Amino acid sequence: MIMQPVASSNLVSVGYDDSVNTLYIQFRNGTYKYYNVPNNVYRGLLNAPSKGRYHDAFIKNRYQYSRA
């Protein structure tokens, strides 16, 4: 899996493992894995004008996660 750098004040890079539907987000304070995330949510994050706002609206508190 390749982590792609993103333009964001809080997110550093994102990656996605299609085989297990796991989204990886590297924040400035660490990396987190989000489980059972559909591919379209990952693509939405990549295409969002504000990655932080997208994360807050569509990922945070919606998917189980752990610190990587």
N, C-alpha and C positions, 0 to 999 in steps of 0.2 A: 504494500500500500504506500502511495506517495502522498506526503503532506504538501498541500499547495499554499503558498503564502497568500495572505489576503490583505487588502487595504482596510484597516480598522484601527480605532484607538485602543481597543481592548483585546481583540482576537489577533493572533499572530499567524496561524495557519490552520487548515482543515484537511481532513482526509476521510475516506469512506471505504469500508470493507464490504463489498457486495455479497460475499459468501455468507456473512453472518449479520448483515444489515446493521453494522456498527459504525457510528459517526464519531470521529475523533476531532476534538477541538483543542488547539493549543491556545490558551489565554496567556496573558503576561505573567500570571501567577501560577501557571501549571497547565497540565494537559488532562483532559477528561474524555472518557468514553461514554457514549450514549447508545443504549441498546434498543434493538428492534425499530430503528428509524427507517422509514421508507426512503427509497432513492430520490423520490421527488422532493422530499424535505431537504435532503443534502443539496440537490441542484438549486432549490430555492434559496438556500443560504449562500451558495456561490454567486448567484445572480442578484441578490438583494443589494440595493444601494447602501443600506446600513446593516452591516453584519450583526452588530450588537442588538439593534432593534428586532431584527428577524429572530435572533436567538431568544430574546426575551418573549416574543410573541408566539413562536411556533415550536420551540425546543425546550426551553427552561420550564421545569415543573410539569412536563408532559411525558418525558421518557426517563426510565430508570438510568442512572449513571453511576460511574465510579471514577475515582482519580486514577489516571494511568501511571 
